[in-house]
Amino acid sequence: MVQLEQDGIARRIIAAIKEQIHSGAYRPGDRLPSTRAFAAEWGASRTTVTAAYNQLDAEGYLIIRHGARAIVAPGLERASGEARVSTASPRNLSAFARRLLALPAPAEGQPAKLADFRYGELSGADFPVLAWRRASNKAILRRAARLRYGDPQGSSVLRNALQAYLWRARGISCTPDQIVIVNGSQQGLDLCARLLLDLGDPFVIENPGYPLARHAFVAAGGVAVPIAVDADGLRTDKLPPARLAYVTPSHQFPLGGVLSATRRRSLLAWAAGAGAYVVEDDYDGEYRHDISPIPPLQALDADAVIYVGTLSKTLSPTLRLGYLVVPTSLRRAFSEAKRLTDRHAPMLEQDVLAELLASGAYERHVRGIRRKNAERRQVLLHALTDYLGQAVTVAGAETGLHVVAWMNGIGAEREAAIIAAARDAGIGLYPVSPLYDQSEPRPETAGFILGYAGLDAEALRRGVAVLATILAEHR
């Protein structure tokens, strides 16, 4: 403990002397106080100050000669008019970085204490701790004699297990070579953007839609072409020429519509005619509450569709595990891009997931949390009916882990005030309007996305009750 404290003091001394040199207070050739005098000034031991001086000597800031006081090294003088050293204004940024910094910053905020309706979150109590621990123990005990880099596409064991699971659960027919394991679906979208879009290339995206998908494509140089959605998903009647289309057909984000069979075929016909790819984000396709999950687009055209899957809505968003199913013609490009990005996803987590899939534990877990989230959904819908009745219109409740609640009789201009009042009351609310393209018309009615997978029944009821009180004051 004493050594740690001394190391901390030495680091502060080093930083202080560097600051004095950079600011011009100490100039080349100036003598520093003796180690004894400096130690007395700082209330530190002489040994600690000597160590700091020696470090600065090694870095070229000071010159130390035996029997003499340390002096500032030559060449460190501040040029006339030179500003103080600062990292606030980066220089020589690439066009990619400039596009990235021009994108809207994400909203920050602490979780609400009473009930936080943030979408995309799961209950920590739902994580299969025992099954994950057993699978982890097996994976660790099977550790190879030599630790080496793996296949950039991911563990062959996991890709084989995923191939079988995707056929059973989603009706996807593919080979293990078409599967690429990624660090969450966001990395998958980034790879799609970098490999399929050049500067100025148009891409079709749902409006409203998932902002981080849009940001990934825009950062790569793409130009967004927002297309309106309705209860049947993306409007496919007037699709323009583009390099790719990003869609969420099983549960449109955020409005919740399911892309109809007619529009699915229309979209794939457009892709064939335009020579484009369709990026299908199946972010929560496991959750269909009335009938079996909707089959993915990929099952209709494996050559035109890049399927994006994730474990964030079934296991945990903190794991950062996802996967792509790519057309055979794109396999090598995605494999090499993944290699350059981060070599491969973490192997231990891949081995654990492979064990969960092989043992059947993963599918048992999915069935269990599907039931739990169906119960949460029912609690939320009953609470909205009980407390708000005809004052609210609910959309997108048949599938997924969130609903959209439109507040009848309340204008969209009241959203900010309602969100602030809800935050003061311990309720986290998240509006629909920011998910619309800024150049397109936005809804006139206030609407909120209510995620329910991270809340228990009591929090859901309490949150809606408080929300009803707040809304009554804003009508």
C-alpha positions, 0 to 999 in steps of 0.5 A, a space after each residue: 500500500 505504501 509503495 502504491 502511494 509513493 508511485 502515485 506521488 511520483 506520477 503527480 510530480 512528473 506530470 507537474 514538471 512536464 506541465 511547467 516545461 510545456 507552459 514555459 515556466 521552466 525553460 531549457 537550461 533552467 535548474 530544478 530544485 534539489 531533490 531535498 528541497 522538492 521533497 520538502 515542498 511536496 511533502 514527499 520522500 526524497 527517494 520518491 522525488 529522485 525516482 521522478 527526476 530519473 524518469 524525466 531524465 529517461 524520457 528526455 525532459 531533464 539532464 541529470 549529472 552527478 553532484 549537480 542539480 537537474 536541468 531542463 533539456 534543450 529543445 523543449 522551449 516554447 515557440 513564439 506564439 505557440 499555444 499550450 499543448 492540448 488534445 481538444 482539437 484533433 488534426 489531420 482527421 480522415 474523411 471517415 472520422 469527420 463523417 463520424 463526428 458529424 453524426 448526432 451524439 447518443 443521448 446520455 443519462 442515468 437509469 430511472 429509479 422507479 421504472 426505466 422503459 429503455 428498450 434493448 435491455 434485459 433483466 439480469 435475473 433472466 441470464 442462465 447463470 448455472 447453464 453458462 457456468 457449466 458450459 464455461 467450466 467445460 470450455 476452460 477444461 478443453 483449453 488447447 495446449 497452445 493458445 493461438 489466433 483462430 479463424 476470423 470467421 469464428 470457431 468451427 465448432 460454434 459455426 456448425 452448432 449455429 448452422 443446425 440451430 438456425 435451421 431448427 429455429 429460423 428455417 435458414 439453410 446455410 453452410 458453416 462457411 457462410 457464418 461469420 461470428 462478430 462482436 455484436 450485430 453492430 460490428 456486423 453492420 459496420 462490416 456490411 457498410 465498409 464492404 458494400 458502400 463507397 463514398 456517395 453510394 445511396 442506401 435504403 433505410 426504414 423511416 423511422 429506423 434504427 439510428 446506429 445502422 444508419 450511422 454505420 452506413 453514413 460513416 462509411 460514406 453512404 447516402 441515406 434514402 429514407 423510405 416510409 414504413 406502415 403496419 406492413 413494414 417497409 413501403 416497397 412500391 417506390 424503391 429507388 436504385 441503391 447499393 443496399 437496403 437495411 430492413 428489420 422485417 420480422 419486427 420493424 424497429 421501432 414501430 413493430 410492423 411485420 413485412 408482408 409476404 407481398 412486400 418481401 417478394 417485392 423487396 427481393 425483386 428490387 434487389 435483383 433488379 438493382 444488383 443490391 444486397 438486403 441487410 436483414 437485421 433479425 434483432 429480436 426475431 425469437 419473440 413472437 407472442 401469438 404464433 411461431 416466429 416469422 421466417 426470415 428473408 434469407 430463407 427466400 433468397 440466400 444470394 441476395 440477403 445478408 442475415 444479421 443475428 445477435 445474442 443480445 436479446 436472448 442472453 445479454 447485450 454485454 456479451 457482444 456476440 452476434 453473427 452474420 449469414 452471408 452469401 457464398 460470394 461474399 464469404 472471403 470478403 467478410 472473412 478478411 475484413 473481420 481479420 483486419 478488424 480484430 482477428 476474431 471474436 473472443 474464443 472462450 465465449 464462442 466455446 461456451 456458446 457452442 456448448 450451450 447450443 450443443 447441449 440444448 441449454 440455449 434453446 431451453 433458455 430461449 423458450 423460458 425467457 420467451 414465456 417470461 417476456 410474454 408475461 411481462 408484455 401482458 402485464 404492460 398491455 393490461 396496465 396501459 388499458 387500465 390506466 390510460 384506456 382510450 387515451 393511448 394507441 399501442 402498436 407493435 405488440 405482437 412480436 419483439 420486446 417493446 411496444 410503441 405507445 401513441 398518446 392520443 390528444 397530446 402533440 409531439 411538441 409536448 414530448 420533452 416536457 413529459 420526458 422531463 416530468 417522468 424523469 423527475 418522478 423516477 420514470 425513464 421514457 424514450 420518444 419515437 420522434 428522434 428515430 425519424 429522418 430529420 429531412 422527413 415529416 415527423 408524427 404530430 402525436 407524442 409517442 414513446 417506445 416502452 421496453 419491458 424485458 428489463 422490468 418486473 411486473 410490479 415495476 411495469 404497473 407502477 411505471 404506467 400508473 405514474 405515467 398516466 398521472 403525468 400525462 393527465 397534467 399535459 392534456 
